[in-house]
């Protein structure tokens, strides 16, 4: 009788220790997602520049034309030493600085067509003014390798921008538009944007991404108007009108 009771106590302690270990691991995983309270303390009263790169989550989309916004955020994070692996507000994000100013880099995880849901949460939490919101996205209306900056205006049919404008009920934020070209026929657009860059396009992609990072940094350090004067030029160095 005593032996059975002792055996029961030993088994109970084993299962109890396993349960406590599981709880601790769960708490550790949850806390690593996004320490909101710490973030709030760090940023309290601090103007924040919010930089959002648009794309679709998942390895299958990583090098698709639609994900060039994600690629720019990855490179920008690498340049500035910002860890954007934290999860919060339906996004991967991280805090750092560019040109001495506090920035938050974010990649919405809601898929492109619902980007606005994540952006609205981020804008509300960080109390971001429209002037301090920069959205980096692909653009079918510009040839490949083009980098253009625009403030306000329409969405040009871009579903990620449509979602953001609908959720914010505003369109006056800054956009870094990255040309990806367009297919021969309109019916091919959906497949085209989800296709991976071709081998030839991949050769020039690092330069495009680097120039886009420079454009974002210029907006933050000198303002959108200054950045437009620097980046919104044709190859023949004549000013380009916005389309």
Protein Blocks (a to p, Z undefined) as FASTA:
>chain_A
ZZmmmmmmmmmmmmmmmmmmmmmmmmmmmmmmopfklmmmmmgopacddddddddedjkl
mmgmklmmmmmmmmmmmmnopafkbgeehiacddddeehiacdddddfkbjklmmmmmmm
mmmmnopafklpccddddfkbcehiacddeehiekopaklmmmmmmnopakbccddddeb
jafbfklmmmmmmpccdfklmmmmmmmmmmmmmmmmmmmmnojklmmmmmmccfkopacd
dZZ
